[in-house]
């Protein structure tokens, strides 16, 4: 049943530019395949009276809100072929989103994430000592973020990474400060530190309380992602990055933000000089008016709608609950829309 989806995935080019015409052709082809092989998505499309013959452009392809992944099995992978699932983060009372995977879909996910990460975070390549401010993969097997970090670890060939996170009694992620500090102080090579924004706040508060200022090697890099979600005090991005520079000695230009979610297979980064987020060439993002559904003009605020060609085995067209300002072909992330359920890796349960 998934042979056609696997064939599409095998033909998908995840390097170099993807011209608009080629992107549109591939998006329309993928819509036809997902309409055929994803029963839940087909029902949604039929309810909106949209079938593969109707859209002439990728922006007309029916989208689904992220919340739909909580109520529907939005997957082209039959149940007997599913070998894994990523859950959205959220409070323990919330029903999580589910993004099902098979070996083929995980291979595509890992290929896509590595291509973007390598380009935006570690180009040019360096031999890094890896510190991850999350629990280890075996404690959170359904976390797409930790699976991402595990993939990065494998691609880097990092034989002795440090996962300095743990799971608290309420299911929240917490830091082992002693393990994190030891990883930062040991070794002479540059560090690559990966974690959520709230985990960096906890680490920086710990260092400030101990009156510690580290001076990591000049090529050290930080990638922070996610929000705070009531698990730490919040602060503007610029303030967080200033504290990272003050207490870790990492240059501002070596601090990169990532934007992703369990329902997607691709991530956006803000490593460009303007610090606006951009997705890779196989993904397109629109900023949409929540009232009219129309695309917003440059400088205007709306919800982020994403079409991800790497989301072959689920649904490619997804509307998030995140607000952003359109900035040319990128966006400035503002945060969760009002009344949206809180979620974030800080609330992930195993």
C-alpha positions in Angstrom: 0.0 0.0 0.0 2.9 2.4 0.7 5.0 1.4 -2.3 4.0 4.5 -4.3 4.8 6.8 -1.3 8.2 5.1 -0.9 8.9 5.6 -4.6 8.0 9.3 -4.3 10.3 9.6 -1.2 13.2 7.9 -3.0 12.9 10.5 -5.9 12.7 13.5 -3.6 15.8 15.7 -3.9 16.9 17.1 -0.6 19.8 19.2 -1.7 20.2 22.4 -3.7 17.4 24.8 -4.8 14.0 23.6 -5.8 12.4 26.0 -8.3 8.8 27.0 -7.7 7.6 25.2 -10.8 9.2 21.9 -9.8 8.0 22.3 -6.2 4.5 22.8 -7.4 4.6 19.8 -9.6 5.9 17.6 -6.8 3.4 19.0 -4.3 0.4 18.2 -6.6 1.8 14.7 -7.2 2.2 14.1 -3.5 -1.4 15.4 -2.8 -2.7 12.8 -5.2 -0.8 10.0 -3.5 -1.8 11.1 0.0 -5.5 11.4 -1.1 -5.3 7.8 -2.3 -3.3 6.2 0.5 -4.3 8.3 3.6 -8.0 7.4 4.4 -8.4 10.0 7.1 -6.9 12.8 5.0 -9.1 11.8 2.1 -12.2 12.2 4.2 -11.1 15.7 5.2 -10.5 16.6 1.6 -13.8 15.2 0.4 -15.5 17.1 3.2 -14.0 20.3 1.7 -14.9 19.2 -1.8 -11.2 19.1 -2.8 -10.0 16.2 -4.9 -6.6 15.8 -6.7 -8.1 17.1 -10.0 -9.2 20.4 -8.4 -6.0 22.2 -7.1 -3.8 23.8 -9.8 -1.3 25.2 -7.3 0.2 23.9 -4.0 -1.4 26.7 -2.1 -4.9 25.2 -2.9 -4.1 21.8 -1.5 -6.2 21.2 1.6 -4.4 21.6 4.8 -5.0 20.1 8.2 -4.5 21.8 11.6 -2.0 20.2 13.9 -4.8 19.5 16.3 -6.2 17.0 13.8 -3.3 14.7 14.5 -4.7 14.2 18.0 -8.1 12.9 16.7 -7.3 11.1 13.4 -4.7 8.6 12.3 -3.4 10.9 9.5 -1.0 8.3 8.0 -0.5 6.6 4.7 1.3 3.8 6.6 -1.1 0.8 7.4 -1.2 -0.1 11.1 0.7 -3.3 10.7 3.6 -1.5 9.0 4.0 1.2 11.6 7.2 0.7 13.6 7.3 4.0 15.6 5.3 7.1 16.5 6.3 10.6 17.5 4.0 12.4 20.0 3.6 16.1 20.4 4.6 17.5 23.7 1.9 18.9 26.0 0.5 18.6 29.5 -0.1 15.0 30.7 -3.9 15.7 30.6 -3.8 16.5 26.9 -4.1 13.9 24.2 -0.9 14.1 22.1 -0.6 14.4 18.3 0.6 11.2 16.7 2.9 11.1 13.7 3.4 7.4 12.7 6.6 6.1 11.1 8.0 3.2 9.2 11.6 2.5 8.3 11.1 4.3 5.0 9.5 7.4 6.6 12.2 7.5 9.3 14.9 7.3 6.8 13.4 10.3 4.9 12.9 12.2 8.2 16.6 11.6 9.2 17.9 12.6 5.7 15.9 15.8 5.7 16.8 16.9 9.2 20.5 16.2 8.7 20.7 18.1 5.4 19.2 21.2 7.1 21.1 20.9 10.4 24.4 20.4 8.6 23.9 23.5 6.5 22.6 25.8 9.2 24.4 24.7 12.3 27.7 23.0 11.7 28.9 24.4 8.3 31.9 24.2 8.0 32.2 20.9 9.9 34.2 20.6 13.1 34.9 17.7 15.5 32.6 18.6 18.4 32.1 17.4 21.9 28.3 16.9 22.0 26.2 18.0 25.0 22.4 17.5 24.8 20.2 19.1 27.4 17.4 16.5 27.1 16.8 13.1 28.6 18.5 10.3 26.6 16.5 8.6 23.8 15.6 5.5 25.8 13.7 7.6 28.3 11.6 9.5 25.7 11.2 7.1 22.7 8.3 9.2 21.2 10.1 12.5 21.2 10.8 13.7 17.6 13.3 16.2 19.1 15.3 13.7 20.9 15.2 11.4 17.9 16.6 14.3 15.9 19.4 14.8 18.4 20.1 11.0 18.3 20.3 11.2 14.6 22.7 14.2 14.8 24.8 12.2 17.3 25.1 9.3 14.9 25.8 11.4 11.8 28.5 13.3 13.7 30.1 10.1 14.9 29.9 11.3 18.5 30.8 8.2 20.5 30.5 9.7 23.9 27.7 12.3 23.9 26.3 13.6 27.2 22.6 13.7 27.6 22.2 15.8 30.7 18.4 15.6 31.0 16.2 13.4 33.1 12.4 12.9 33.7 10.9 14.4 36.9 8.0 12.7 38.8 5.5 14.9 36.9 6.9 13.9 33.5 8.7 17.2 33.0 12.2 17.3 31.6 14.8 18.4 34.2 18.6 19.0 34.0 21.4 17.1 35.8 23.5 20.2 36.5 26.5 18.3 37.6 26.6 16.2 34.4 26.1 19.3 32.2 28.8 21.3 34.0 31.3 18.3 33.8 30.6 18.0 30.0 31.2 21.8 29.6 34.4 21.8 31.6 36.0 18.6 30.3 37.9 18.3 27.0 39.7 20.9 25.0 37.7 20.7 21.8 34.7 22.9 20.7 31.3 22.1 22.1 28.0 21.6 20.3 25.2 22.2 22.8 21.6 21.2 21.8 18.5 21.9 23.9 15.2 23.6 24.5 15.0 27.3 25.4 13.8 26.4 28.9 16.7 24.0 29.5 19.2 26.7 28.6 17.4 29.1 31.1 17.8 26.4 33.8 21.5 25.9 33.0 22.2 29.6 32.8 20.4 30.3 36.1 22.5 27.5 37.7 25.8 29.0 36.4 24.7 32.5 37.6 23.9 31.2 41.0 27.3 29.5 41.2 28.9 32.7 39.8 30.4 30.7 37.0 31.4 32.1 33.6 32.8 29.6 31.1 34.9 30.3 28.1 34.2 27.6 25.6 36.4 27.2 22.5 35.8 29.8 19.8 34.2 27.3 17.4 31.6 26.1 19.9 28.0 26.3 18.9 24.5 26.3 20.5 21.2 25.3 19.0 18.1 26.1 21.0 14.6 25.3 20.1 11.1 25.2 21.6 9.6 27.5 24.2 9.3 27.8 27.9 5.8 26.4 28.6 5.7 27.4 32.2 8.8 25.3 33.0 11.1 28.3 33.5 11.0 32.1 33.4 10.5 33.4 29.9 12.7 36.0 28.2 13.2 37.5 24.7 15.4 35.6 22.3 18.0 38.4 22.4 18.2 38.3 26.2 18.6 34.5 26.2 21.4 34.7 23.7 23.1 37.4 25.6 23.2 35.2 28.7 24.5 32.3 26.7 27.3 34.4 25.5 28.0 35.8 29.0 28.0 32.4 30.8 29.2 30.0 28.1 31.4 32.3 26.0 29.6 31.2 22.8 29.7 34.0 20.1 26.3 35.4 19.2 26.7 34.3 15.6 27.2 30.7 16.7 23.8 30.6 18.5 21.2 29.2 16.2 17.4 28.8 16.7 15.5 25.9 15.3 11.7 25.6 14.7 10.0 22.3 14.2 7.3 20.0 15.5 6.4 16.4 15.7 3.9 16.6 12.9 6.5 17.8 10.4 9.6 16.1 8.9 11.5 19.3 8.2 12.8 22.2 10.4 13.3 25.9 9.9 16.4 27.8 11.2 17.1 31.4 11.9 20.9 31.3 11.1 20.6 33.9 8.4 21.9 37.4 9.2 18.4 38.9 9.8 17.6 36.1 12.3 14.4 35.2 10.4 13.4 31.6 10.1 13.6 29.8 6.7 12.6 26.3 5.8 14.7 24.3 3.3 13.9 24.3 -0.4 11.6 21.3 -0.3 9.3 23.1 2.2 7.2 26.2 1.8 5.7 28.4 4.6 2.9 30.9 4.4 1.7 33.4 7.0 -2.1 33.2 7.0 -4.8 35.4 8.4 -6.7 33.4 11.1 -9.9 35.3 10.2 -9.9 35.1 6.4 -7.4 32.4 5.5 -5.7 34.9 3.1 -1.9 35.1 2.9 -0.6 38.0 4.9 1.6 40.7 3.3 5.2 41.4 4.3 5.4 42.7 7.9 1.9 41.4 8.8 1.1 38.8 11.5 -0.7 35.5 11.1 -0.6 31.7 11.6 2.1 29.6 10.1 0.9 27.2 7.4 3.5 24.8 6.0 3.8 22.5 3.0 6.5 19.9 3.6 7.4 17.6 0.8 9.3 15.4 3.2 6.1 14.6 5.0 5.4 12.0 2.4 3.8 9.4 4.6 1.4 11.6 6.6 0.0 15.0 5.4 2.2 17.5 3.7 0.0 20.6 4.2 -0.2 21.6 7.9 -1.5 24.7 9.6 0.1 25.4 13.0 -1.1 27.2 16.1 2.0 29.4 16.0 2.0 33.1 15.2 4.6 34.8 13.1 5.4 38.0 11.1 6.0 37.5 7.5 9.5 38.7 6.6 10.0 38.2 2.8 10.3 34.5 2.1 10.9 33.8 5.8 9.2 34.7 9.1 9.8 36.1 12.5 8.4 33.7 15.1 6.1 35.3 17.8 4.9 32.2 19.7 1.6 30.4 20.3 -1.7 31.9 19.3 -4.1 32.9 22.0 -6.3 30.0 23.2 -4.0 27.4 21.7 -3.1 24.5 24.0 0.3 24.9 25.6 2.8 22.5 24.3 6.6 22.2 24.1 9.3 19.7 24.7 9.5 21.0 28.3 6.2 19.1 29.0 7.0 15.9 27.1 6.3 12.7 28.9 8.0 9.4 28.1 
